[in-house]
Amino acid sequence: MEISEKLLCLFSADVRETDDGEFVVDVPKREVETGALEPGETYRVALVARDGSADAAADGADDSASHGGDGPQPPVEPGEMRYVEIEDLGKQGDGIARVERGYVIIVPDTEVGERVKIEVTEVKSNFAVGEVVEEAV
């Protein structure tokens, strides 16, 4: 999947129905607090299936069948570029970002609250490692 250079933020959220029949995606407060979004403004929104089922349906195949049925596959690939927010620090002081399904990306030389563009350099079944490409504004 190609990510636009105009990407302001990336987060996971549920779609919920309101009492009047509208459907809403709640934006996390941190996205407004960090200045990525402004209340009252209009933004273009892209929705990506949480489990990759939309991609599998488009390909005409089941995701688990295409990966040998080993269970969920990592949601990132080596060389992939991502914008992430550092949420925690690991035991060795490296930044930790979480993406789809809570999958962890370890980003050395970052601090909690930083928003950075990374390149995924290593992918394991339960975590990945990313290298900072640029500081996000």
Buried (B, 14 or more C-beta within 10 A) or exposed (E): EEEEEEBBBBEEEEEEEEEEEEEEEEBBEBBEEBEBBEEEEEEEEEEEEEEBEEBBEEEEEEBBEEEEEEEBBBBBEEEBBBBBBBBEEEEEEBBBBBBBEEBBBBBEEBEEEBBBBBEBBEBEEEBBBBEBEEEBE
